Amino acid sequence: KETDLFKVYQVPHDLGTIERTAPHLADKAPSLLRVRDALYSESTRRLVERITGCGRIGDTVDCSANVYMRGGHLLCHDDVIGNRLVSF
């Protein structure tokens, strides 16, 4: 994705379903999928609940990845999404 303000490389599919929606990409990113699996795990969700006090995190977890190249920066924004409990 590129605008006059930034250039960012994004995973083109939700990492939760990438094996089904884009298996050719999933095959190229085994390390990223191991990180995803750790973040999606029951134990990680319970840990985040304890640390943040956000309440119960359900089974639906959205995960994506972005790469900012040299000189690229995440712009100021809000993460207001109605059902989002945690963002990092």
N, C-alpha and C positions, 0 to 999 in steps of 0.2 A: 504494500500500500504506500503510495507516495502523494504528498501534497506539496504546496509551496513552503510549508513549515517543517515537514519531517518526512523521513523515509523509514519504514519499518518492514521487517519480514515477519509474516505471521504464518502459523500453522493453518492451512486452509480448511481444516476439518476439526470438529470437536474431538478432543483426545479420548473422550469417553466411548466413542463409537468408531474410532478410526480403523480398527481392524475390519469392521464390516463395510464402512463407507469408502475407505481408500486403502485396501490391503497393501498396495504397492508402496505407499508411503510408510505404513506401519512397519513393513519389513526393513526399512532403512533406518528406523529409530528405536532400536531395542532399549537403549539406555534411557531415552525419554519416556518410554512406556513403563519402565521399572520405577521411575520417579512418579509417574502418574499413579501407578498401582499403590505405591506407598502413601501418596496423598489421599487416595480414595479409600484407603483401608479403614476398617472399623476402629482400630486402635488410634489412628491419627485423628479421626473425627472426634473421638471421645477426648483426646488430649486437647484439641483446639477448643472444644466446649468448656473444659475445665479451665484453661488459660484465659479465655476471653469472656466467659460467662454469657455467651451468646444464646444459650438455649440449645435444644436438641437439633443436631444437624442430621437431616434425612439421608436417604440413599442416593438422591439425585445430586451429583456434583458436576459442575461445569469446569472444564480445564482447557486452557489454551496456552500457547507459548509465543512470545515475540522476541525478536532480535533487533536491537538498535545498533546500527553501525557507528563507527567513530564520528563524533559530532552530532549524532542523533540523540534526542532526549525525549522522555515522556513528558508531554505537555500537561499543564494544570487541567484537572478535570474532576468531576465527582463520579463516584461509583454508585449513584442512587439507582438501584434496581429493586423493585418491590419485594422480592423474596430473597435477596442476597443477605446472608448473615455475616460472611467473612470474605475479605478480599486482600490479597497480598501479591 
